[in-house]
Amino acid sequence: MLDYALSRHPAGAKIIDFMVSQIEENIRQGQAAGVYRTDIIPLLAARAEAHMNLGLISWWIEHHDIIAREDVVDTLVKFRLSGLYAQAKS
């Protein structure tokens, strides 16, 4: 609901757009450095990530008693860096 509420309010929409622009720039820099894949559209990936994060935070606000904040942060970081894929076996 936080994501929806923010996107419906003019000030909230500006916050989301700012978040998206920051994430998009990070993705573009990662692509240029060869760290991130280049076969995705940075704007779409950034918008997806911003809304996913806001949706999770919105859920966690209502369920903070069943999962620690640190676990939310840890999961978001790991998800951003490698998605759901396990480390390749050598």
N, C-alpha and C positions, 0 to 999 in steps of 0.2 A: 504494500500500500504506500510506503514511503516513496518508492519510485514513481508510482502513478500520481501521487499527490504533488510531488515536485514537478513532474512534467506538465501538470495542468495549470500550475501557477506561473505567471510570467517571470517572477524572480527565480523560481525553482527551475524553470526551463533554461534560464541563463546559467545557473549553476551546473546543470547537466551538460549543457553545451560546452562550458569551460572544461569540465572533467573530460569530456570526449575529445576536445582539442588537445589537451595535455597527453592523454593516452595515445591519440593518433600520432602526435609528434614523437613520442617514445617508440612507437611501432615503426615509424618511418626511419628513425635513427638506427633502430635495431636491424631493419632490412638493409640499410646502407652499409652497416658494419658486417653484414653476413650472418648475424645471430638469429634473425627471424626470417621465416619463409617469405618469399616474394610473390607467391601466387595467391595472395589474399589482398583485398582492398582495405587499406588501413582505416578509412572512415567507418566501414561496416564492422570491422573487428573491434574498433574502439567503442563504437556505440553498443555493440553486444556486450563487451566487457563491463562498461559503465552500468548498464541496466542489470546485468547479472549481479554485479557487486551490490548495487542498491537494493535489489530484490532480496539478496541474502541478508544484508544488514537489516532490512525491514522485518524479515522473518525472525532474525536473531533478537531484535528488540523485544519481541513478544515471547521468545523462548530462551532468554539469557540464563534462565535457571537450569537448563539441561545441557548446556554446552558453554565452555569457557571462551572468553573473548580471545585469548591467545590461540585457541584451536581454530577459531574463525579466521584469524589473521594468517596463521600457518597454512591453512587449507587454501586460502586465496592466493598466497604467494606461490605455493607449490603448483596450484592449478595454472597460474599465469606462466610459470616457467616451463612446465612440461606437460600440461594438460592432464589427462588421465593415464598416460602411458607409463608403464614401468620402465625402469632403467634397462637398457639393452644388456643382455648377458654377453660376457666376453669369452 
